[in-house]
Amino acid sequence: MTLLLNRSDLESLLEPAGCLDALRRGFAAPPGETPAHRTIAPLPGPGTATALLPGLVAGVPAYTVKVNAKFPGNRPALRGVVCLHDLETGGLLAQLDSATVTAWRTGLAAALGTHALARPRADTVAVVGAGAQAELVLRGLAELRPVRALTVCDLDAGRAAAFAGRHGDRLGVPASVAPDPRAAVRGAGIVVTATWARRPLLHAADVAPGTHVTSLGADEPGKAELGADLLKDARVVVDDVALAVETGVLGAAGLDGRHAAGTLRDLLRGEVPGRMRDGEVSVYAPVGLPWQDLALSWAAYEAARAAGVGREFDFLA
């Protein structure tokens, strides 16, 4: 029997602290010997098809295969499934809503990267792109450090206002809406960009010394949030150097792997240093890796089995 877990099921099961722990364990584990694949195929129209496989984490007796449809004009823009398979038999243990898994694993992994690279005293946050991924970054970051003020910018001013109001109330902090990205990041110690931008939103002159920027939007060819001038002078950490050049932030800016200080796994395992000086601009720019899908999916699957949540379905009947 396969357990089907929809968005409502997952949101009832997942909580930031436990998911952050699952992701920390994944980052702490040594990299596996099986190479991960991330394939993006353009479609005849406005969307792309994406597949990530296999998701593997040492000690977890399962693997994942994720298939997404990305259509920027839709809400939600990302739809698909994460298939959770038994590692020994290949049996399909569960199918999970991909939009929810992706938002949680991307946002919370980004929160870990943000916390690791930002100055210890940085507590003012600017969000550019008030979507699901930024939502989870902010929720995760609030588990890791104090947030004292929030500024939000989005192409949809109403969505920006709703985001600011929701998180300002939840955190008990002043929250405001900015008219554009440059205004939003002015004075912020931490910047989170999570957009569909096809050209840079921020350049070196827009970001004050000592700022940390987490860029989630440059996760496939043709997307770019940060200018090459900003990246050249910043300490850049990614989740996979080759992918950052092939499909991510470095390739989008015309840069190569020499501009990456290392990966977040390297940083969290103590193999490369993080921020080198207080006035340095740091950047974390992931593309998203299959093992992170497994970390979140396995946590959700175990929680669902314990709580009796989800619907069982027999594909072989």
TORSE-300107 format. One record per residue (C-alpha): residue in three letters; x, y, z. Coordinates in Angstrom, 2 decimals, always signed. Example, Ala and Ser with C-alpha at 12.3 -4.5 7.8 and 13.67 -1.06 7.14 Angstrom:
2
ala,+12.30,-4.50,+7.80
ser,+13.67,-1.06,+7.14
***
This chain:
317
met,+0.00,+0.00,+0.00
thr,+1.15,+3.52,-0.84
leu,+0.44,+6.38,+1.56
leu,-0.89,+9.51,-0.20
leu,-0.08,+12.79,+1.57
asn,-1.57,+16.02,+0.24
arg,-0.72,+19.59,+1.18
ser,-3.10,+19.68,+4.16
asp,-1.69,+16.41,+5.49
leu,+1.88,+17.66,+5.22
glu,+1.17,+21.03,+6.80
ser,-0.45,+19.25,+9.74
leu,+2.59,+17.01,+10.19
leu,+5.61,+19.21,+9.51
glu,+7.03,+21.70,+12.00
pro,+10.13,+23.85,+11.51
ala,+12.25,+22.66,+14.44
gly,+12.03,+18.97,+13.53
cys,+12.59,+19.65,+9.84
leu,+15.64,+21.81,+10.60
asp,+17.06,+18.90,+12.61
ala,+16.44,+16.48,+9.72
leu,+18.20,+18.82,+7.30
arg,+21.12,+19.36,+9.70
arg,+21.62,+15.59,+9.89
gly,+21.59,+15.44,+6.09
phe,+24.19,+18.18,+5.79
ala,+26.34,+16.53,+8.47
ala,+26.33,+13.17,+6.68
pro,+29.16,+12.48,+4.22
pro,+28.21,+12.87,+0.56
gly,+26.97,+9.65,-1.01
glu,+28.73,+7.72,-3.77
thr,+25.68,+7.71,-6.05
pro,+25.58,+10.91,-8.12
ala,+22.40,+12.95,-7.96
his,+20.68,+14.10,-11.14
arg,+18.71,+17.30,-11.64
thr,+17.11,+17.54,-15.06
ile,+15.19,+20.54,-16.39
ala,+13.41,+20.29,-19.74
pro,+11.69,+23.24,-21.46
leu,+8.16,+22.62,-22.68
pro,+6.36,+24.06,-25.73
gly,+4.79,+26.89,-23.78
pro,+5.48,+28.85,-20.59
gly,+6.55,+25.97,-18.35
thr,+9.36,+23.54,-17.60
ala,+9.49,+19.94,-16.43
thr,+11.95,+19.09,-13.66
ala,+13.08,+15.79,-12.18
leu,+15.37,+15.26,-9.17
leu,+16.70,+11.80,-8.32
pro,+17.73,+9.87,-6.39
gly,+17.28,+11.48,-2.99
leu,+19.60,+9.58,-0.64
val,+20.64,+10.21,+2.97
ala,+22.89,+7.90,+4.95
gly,+20.83,+6.00,+7.52
val,+17.45,+6.52,+5.83
pro,+16.10,+3.25,+4.33
ala,+14.37,+4.95,+1.41
tyr,+15.01,+7.12,-1.63
thr,+13.03,+9.76,-3.49
val,+12.24,+10.66,-7.07
lys,+10.64,+14.08,-7.55
val,+8.83,+15.28,-10.66
asn,+7.71,+18.91,-10.95
ala,+5.87,+21.08,-13.43
lys,+6.92,+24.74,-13.14
phe,+4.54,+27.29,-14.66
pro,+5.33,+30.79,-13.32
gly,+1.91,+32.23,-14.21
asn,-0.01,+29.69,-12.13
arg,-0.78,+29.66,-8.42
pro,+0.85,+27.55,-7.18
ala,+3.57,+27.85,-9.80
leu,+5.02,+24.46,-8.93
arg,+3.01,+21.22,-8.98
gly,+4.06,+17.61,-8.86
val,+4.79,+14.62,-6.65
val,+7.60,+13.24,-4.57
cys,+7.72,+9.44,-4.75
leu,+9.18,+7.80,-1.64
his,+10.52,+4.31,-2.36
asp,+11.80,+1.53,-0.09
leu,+15.57,+1.37,-0.57
glu,+15.69,-2.45,-0.44
thr,+12.71,-3.39,-2.61
gly,+11.81,-0.26,-4.58
gly,+8.27,-0.46,-3.18
leu,+6.38,+2.84,-3.38
leu,+5.93,+3.80,+0.26
ala,+4.32,+7.20,-0.28
gln,+3.50,+9.96,-2.72
leu,+3.71,+13.48,-1.33
asp,+2.64,+16.88,-2.68
ser,+5.80,+18.26,-4.26
ala,+4.96,+21.95,-3.85
thr,+4.80,+21.56,-0.07
val,+7.90,+19.39,+0.23
thr,+9.87,+21.74,-2.02
ala,+8.86,+24.88,-0.15
trp,+9.73,+23.37,+3.22
arg,+13.06,+21.81,+2.25
thr,+14.18,+24.83,+0.22
gly,+13.07,+27.41,+2.77
leu,+14.42,+25.66,+5.84
ala,+17.73,+24.66,+4.22
ala,+18.04,+28.32,+3.21
ala,+17.35,+29.35,+6.81
leu,+20.28,+27.17,+7.93
gly,+22.54,+28.75,+5.30
thr,+21.37,+32.25,+6.19
his,+21.99,+31.74,+9.89
ala,+25.43,+30.23,+9.26
leu,+26.63,+33.12,+7.07
ala,+24.89,+36.23,+8.43
arg,+26.52,+38.32,+11.12
pro,+25.54,+37.06,+14.60
arg,+23.87,+40.39,+15.42
ala,+21.96,+40.70,+12.12
asp,+18.26,+40.85,+12.99
thr,+16.61,+43.05,+10.34
val,+15.27,+41.08,+7.37
ala,+14.23,+42.16,+3.88
val,+12.19,+39.75,+1.74
val,+11.94,+40.22,-2.04
gly,+9.32,+37.84,-3.41
ala,+6.58,+37.05,-0.88
gly,+5.90,+33.44,-1.87
ala,+5.94,+30.03,-0.20
gln,+9.72,+29.67,-0.13
ala,+10.30,+33.05,+1.54
glu,+7.56,+32.12,+4.01
leu,+9.50,+29.06,+5.13
val,+12.85,+30.85,+5.22
leu,+11.39,+33.36,+7.64
arg,+9.73,+30.69,+9.77
gly,+12.97,+28.73,+9.93
leu,+15.13,+31.77,+10.59
ala,+12.92,+32.76,+13.52
glu,+13.75,+29.36,+15.09
leu,+17.47,+30.13,+14.81
arg,+17.88,+33.82,+15.74
pro,+15.86,+36.88,+16.79
val,+14.16,+38.86,+14.03
arg,+13.53,+42.47,+15.08
ala,+12.16,+44.06,+11.89
leu,+10.86,+43.00,+8.48
thr,+10.53,+44.73,+5.10
val,+8.75,+43.04,+2.18
cys,+8.68,+43.71,-1.56
asp,+6.68,+41.84,-4.20
leu,+5.35,+42.60,-7.67
asp,+1.91,+42.12,-6.10
ala,+1.66,+44.87,-3.48
gly,-1.33,+43.19,-1.84
arg,+0.59,+39.95,-1.40
ala,+3.54,+41.88,+0.06
ala,+1.24,+43.62,+2.55
ala,-0.38,+40.33,+3.57
phe,+3.04,+38.70,+4.04
ala,+4.30,+41.63,+6.12
gly,+1.17,+41.71,+8.25
arg,+1.14,+37.95,+8.84
his,+4.78,+37.67,+9.87
gly,+4.90,+40.98,+11.68
asp,+2.03,+39.81,+13.88
arg,+3.50,+36.33,+14.36
leu,+6.91,+37.67,+15.36
gly,+5.64,+40.76,+17.16
val,+7.91,+43.05,+15.14
pro,+7.44,+46.11,+12.92
ala,+6.84,+45.06,+9.30
ser,+6.57,+47.31,+6.27
val,+6.21,+47.14,+2.48
ala,+8.81,+48.61,+0.12
pro,+8.08,+49.75,-3.45
asp,+11.09,+48.03,-5.06
pro,+13.97,+45.65,-4.19
arg,+16.56,+48.40,-3.75
ala,+14.38,+50.21,-1.23
ala,+13.55,+46.95,+0.53
val,+17.16,+45.98,+1.25
arg,+18.26,+49.41,+2.45
gly,+19.44,+48.97,+6.04
ala,+18.70,+45.23,+6.19
gly,+21.25,+42.89,+7.73
ile,+19.69,+39.87,+6.01
val,+18.13,+39.81,+2.54
val,+16.08,+36.93,+1.11
thr,+15.19,+36.94,-2.59
ala,+12.80,+34.30,-3.91
thr,+11.50,+35.42,-7.31
trp,+11.12,+34.39,-10.95
ala,+13.40,+37.24,-12.08
arg,+15.13,+36.90,-15.45
arg,+17.51,+39.83,-14.85
pro,+19.36,+40.98,-11.71
leu,+17.31,+42.74,-9.07
leu,+20.28,+43.77,-6.91
his,+23.80,+44.98,-7.66
ala,+26.81,+45.65,-5.47
ala,+25.87,+49.30,-4.88
asp,+22.46,+48.27,-3.52
val,+23.82,+46.12,-0.67
ala,+25.54,+47.60,+2.38
pro,+28.82,+46.15,+3.71
gly,+28.21,+43.22,+6.08
thr,+24.87,+42.26,+4.54
his,+23.99,+38.62,+3.97
val,+21.91,+37.75,+0.88
thr,+20.14,+34.42,+0.34
ser,+19.08,+34.07,-3.30
leu,+16.61,+31.27,-4.10
gly,+15.41,+32.33,-7.53
ala,+18.38,+31.43,-9.74
asp,+17.67,+27.69,-9.76
glu,+17.50,+27.05,-13.51
pro,+19.02,+28.55,-16.68
gly,+17.75,+32.00,-17.61
lys,+16.86,+33.08,-14.06
ala,+18.95,+35.68,-12.23
glu,+18.46,+37.78,-9.10
leu,+21.98,+39.09,-8.30
gly,+24.35,+41.01,-10.53
ala,+27.81,+39.69,-11.35
asp,+29.36,+42.76,-9.69
leu,+27.73,+41.82,-6.37
leu,+28.76,+38.16,-6.61
lys,+32.38,+38.85,-7.62
asp,+33.09,+40.75,-4.40
ala,+30.96,+38.59,-2.06
arg,+31.71,+35.37,-0.20
val,+29.46,+32.97,-2.12
val,+28.35,+29.62,-0.72
val,+26.18,+27.24,-2.77
asp,+24.73,+23.77,-2.29
asp,+26.53,+22.25,-5.30
val,+29.32,+24.06,-7.14
ala,+28.89,+22.29,-10.48
leu,+25.12,+22.91,-10.51
ala,+25.61,+26.54,-9.47
val,+27.70,+26.97,-12.63
glu,+25.50,+24.84,-14.87
thr,+22.03,+26.02,-13.85
gly,+22.38,+28.36,-10.88
val,+23.60,+31.71,-9.65
leu,+27.20,+31.50,-10.91
gly,+26.28,+30.48,-14.45
ala,+23.57,+33.14,-14.61
ala,+26.21,+35.78,-13.84
gly,+28.80,+34.38,-16.25
leu,+31.05,+33.20,-13.39
asp,+32.77,+29.87,-12.78
gly,+33.30,+27.62,-9.79
arg,+36.28,+29.62,-8.55
his,+33.83,+32.25,-7.29
ala,+32.30,+29.80,-4.79
ala,+33.91,+29.61,-1.36
gly,+32.40,+26.14,-0.95
thr,+29.12,+24.40,-0.25
leu,+26.81,+24.66,+2.73
arg,+27.68,+21.04,+3.56
asp,+31.37,+22.06,+3.68
leu,+30.50,+25.00,+5.90
leu,+28.30,+23.10,+8.35
arg,+30.84,+20.27,+8.59
gly,+33.56,+22.81,+9.44
glu,+35.54,+22.11,+6.26
val,+35.44,+25.71,+4.98
pro,+35.09,+28.94,+6.98
gly,+31.99,+31.08,+6.75
arg,+32.08,+34.85,+7.04
met,+35.69,+36.02,+7.07
arg,+35.16,+39.58,+8.33
asp,+32.32,+41.67,+9.70
gly,+32.04,+43.99,+6.69
glu,+32.03,+41.21,+4.11
val,+28.94,+40.64,+1.96
ser,+27.97,+36.98,+1.99
val,+25.65,+35.11,-0.37
tyr,+23.96,+31.73,-0.09
ala,+22.50,+30.62,-3.42
pro,+21.23,+27.02,-3.67
val,+19.62,+25.21,-6.59
gly,+18.08,+22.45,-4.42
leu,+19.32,+18.86,-4.10
pro,+17.47,+15.51,-4.16
trp,+18.64,+14.40,-0.71
gln,+16.82,+17.37,+0.83
asp,+13.55,+16.05,-0.64
leu,+14.22,+12.73,+1.10
ala,+15.05,+14.36,+4.44
leu,+11.68,+16.14,+4.52
ser,+9.68,+13.31,+2.94
trp,+11.00,+10.69,+5.34
ala,+10.24,+12.93,+8.34
ala,+6.70,+13.46,+7.04
tyr,+6.21,+9.76,+6.28
glu,+7.28,+8.66,+9.75
ala,+5.07,+11.32,+11.36
ala,+2.11,+10.31,+9.17
arg,+2.46,+6.63,+10.05
ala,+2.60,+7.48,+13.76
ala,-0.41,+9.82,+13.58
gly,-2.54,+7.78,+11.17
val,-2.61,+10.66,+8.67
gly,-3.02,+10.22,+4.91
arg,-4.86,+7.87,+2.59
glu,-3.64,+4.41,+1.65
phe,-3.87,+3.43,-2.02
asp,-2.96,+0.23,-3.83
phe,-1.51,+1.02,-7.27
leu,-1.22,-2.69,-8.00
ala,-4.87,-3.57,-7.33
***
